[in-house]
Amino acid sequence: LQRALVDEEGLSTILCDIEARINARPLTYLSEDPKDPEVLTPYHFLTGTNFMDLPEVNPEDEEWVPRVTTTSELRKVWSYHQRLIALWWKRWKT
């Protein structure tokens, strides 16, 4: 992330995505045989499953106030975060 400018919420989002990618990686080799058992990931040990549920958002909650109010702003922020995540992923793989 080096000198990327993100607010606290953006950094939290990026770090959660990175955490999810790390915890979803297989711990064993991937088999192409559908009869083989499901490959183990860190999620299996953390949650008992390989699926990560997203938290429910309640717009009625007083603490839930979206900072981005327009579609174009949301796309811009999302695109920026995706570029930062892709940069991290590229560095992680090499």
C-alpha beads as a LAMMPS data file, in Angstrom:
LAMMPS data file: protein, C-alpha beads

94 atoms
93 bonds

1 atom types
1 bond types

-500.0 500.0 xlo xhi
-500.0 500.0 ylo yhi
-500.0 500.0 zlo zhi

Masses

1 110.0

Atoms # bond

1 1 1 0.000 0.000 0.000
2 1 1 3.038 2.208 0.475
3 1 1 1.916 5.823 0.045
4 1 1 -1.669 5.150 -0.987
5 1 1 -4.117 7.641 0.453
6 1 1 -7.051 5.870 2.058
7 1 1 -9.178 6.754 5.029
8 1 1 -9.573 4.453 8.030
9 1 1 -12.700 2.820 6.611
10 1 1 -11.006 2.222 3.254
11 1 1 -7.939 0.731 4.917
12 1 1 -10.155 -1.551 6.983
13 1 1 -11.951 -2.693 3.823
14 1 1 -8.686 -3.393 2.020
15 1 1 -7.189 -5.283 4.969
16 1 1 -10.361 -7.374 5.347
17 1 1 -10.177 -8.302 1.666
18 1 1 -6.509 -9.256 2.015
19 1 1 -7.319 -11.308 5.121
20 1 1 -10.099 -13.092 3.239
21 1 1 -7.779 -13.921 0.328
22 1 1 -5.122 -15.308 2.663
23 1 1 -7.628 -17.388 4.635
24 1 1 -9.258 -18.743 1.469
25 1 1 -6.052 -20.142 -0.015
26 1 1 -5.757 -23.918 -0.045
27 1 1 -3.468 -25.571 2.487
28 1 1 -3.139 -28.701 0.365
29 1 1 -2.924 -29.366 -3.344
30 1 1 -6.033 -28.929 -5.461
31 1 1 -7.345 -32.076 -7.065
32 1 1 -9.380 -32.080 -10.252
33 1 1 -11.223 -35.217 -9.155
34 1 1 -14.715 -34.245 -7.916
35 1 1 -14.748 -37.342 -5.675
36 1 1 -11.836 -36.021 -3.620
37 1 1 -12.710 -34.275 -0.360
38 1 1 -12.902 -30.513 -0.246
39 1 1 -9.500 -28.856 0.000
40 1 1 -8.690 -27.423 3.433
41 1 1 -8.264 -23.681 3.895
42 1 1 -7.556 -21.597 7.002
43 1 1 -11.283 -20.734 7.001
44 1 1 -12.046 -24.349 7.870
45 1 1 -10.051 -23.988 11.083
46 1 1 -11.315 -20.481 11.877
47 1 1 -15.020 -20.920 11.123
48 1 1 -15.623 -24.588 10.397
49 1 1 -16.415 -23.794 6.758
50 1 1 -14.689 -22.368 3.708
51 1 1 -17.385 -19.770 3.112
52 1 1 -17.156 -16.323 4.637
53 1 1 -20.514 -14.736 5.401
54 1 1 -20.800 -10.999 4.942
55 1 1 -22.299 -9.051 7.812
56 1 1 -25.861 -7.892 7.423
57 1 1 -26.310 -4.176 6.868
58 1 1 -29.267 -2.499 8.489
59 1 1 -29.890 0.960 6.980
60 1 1 -32.162 1.718 9.964
61 1 1 -29.156 1.466 12.305
62 1 1 -28.175 4.970 13.459
63 1 1 -24.463 4.111 13.266
64 1 1 -24.703 2.989 9.641
65 1 1 -24.129 6.127 7.621
66 1 1 -22.695 5.670 4.136
67 1 1 -19.975 8.208 3.386
68 1 1 -20.261 7.773 -0.356
69 1 1 -23.555 9.091 -1.600
70 1 1 -23.488 8.789 -5.387
71 1 1 -22.982 5.860 -7.701
72 1 1 -20.001 7.475 -9.412
73 1 1 -18.300 8.160 -6.052
74 1 1 -18.903 4.585 -4.973
75 1 1 -17.458 3.207 -8.220
76 1 1 -14.437 5.479 -7.909
77 1 1 -13.698 4.372 -4.329
78 1 1 -14.306 0.708 -5.186
79 1 1 -12.031 0.897 -8.233
80 1 1 -9.273 2.522 -6.188
81 1 1 -9.510 -0.145 -3.481
82 1 1 -9.479 -2.903 -6.119
83 1 1 -6.273 -1.478 -7.632
84 1 1 -4.618 -1.421 -4.195
85 1 1 -5.713 -5.001 -3.509
86 1 1 -4.454 -6.138 -6.938
87 1 1 -1.111 -4.470 -6.235
88 1 1 -0.862 -6.243 -2.879
89 1 1 -1.871 -9.577 -4.457
90 1 1 0.796 -9.192 -7.162
91 1 1 3.469 -8.571 -4.528
92 1 1 2.219 -11.433 -2.352
93 1 1 2.456 -13.949 -5.215
94 1 1 6.027 -13.018 -6.176

Bonds

1 1 1 2
2 1 2 3
3 1 3 4
4 1 4 5
5 1 5 6
6 1 6 7
7 1 7 8
8 1 8 9
9 1 9 10
10 1 10 11
11 1 11 12
12 1 12 13
13 1 13 14
14 1 14 15
15 1 15 16
16 1 16 17
17 1 17 18
18 1 18 19
19 1 19 20
20 1 20 21
21 1 21 22
22 1 22 23
23 1 23 24
24 1 24 25
25 1 25 26
26 1 26 27
27 1 27 28
28 1 28 29
29 1 29 30
30 1 30 31
31 1 31 32
32 1 32 33
33 1 33 34
34 1 34 35
35 1 35 36
36 1 36 37
37 1 37 38
38 1 38 39
39 1 39 40
40 1 40 41
41 1 41 42
42 1 42 43
43 1 43 44
44 1 44 45
45 1 45 46
46 1 46 47
47 1 47 48
48 1 48 49
49 1 49 50
50 1 50 51
51 1 51 52
52 1 52 53
53 1 53 54
54 1 54 55
55 1 55 56
56 1 56 57
57 1 57 58
58 1 58 59
59 1 59 60
60 1 60 61
61 1 61 62
62 1 62 63
63 1 63 64
64 1 64 65
65 1 65 66
66 1 66 67
67 1 67 68
68 1 68 69
69 1 69 70
70 1 70 71
71 1 71 72
72 1 72 73
73 1 73 74
74 1 74 75
75 1 75 76
76 1 76 77
77 1 77 78
78 1 78 79
79 1 79 80
80 1 80 81
81 1 81 82
82 1 82 83
83 1 83 84
84 1 84 85
85 1 85 86
86 1 86 87
87 1 87 88
88 1 88 89
89 1 89 90
90 1 90 91
91 1 91 92
92 1 92 93
93 1 93 94
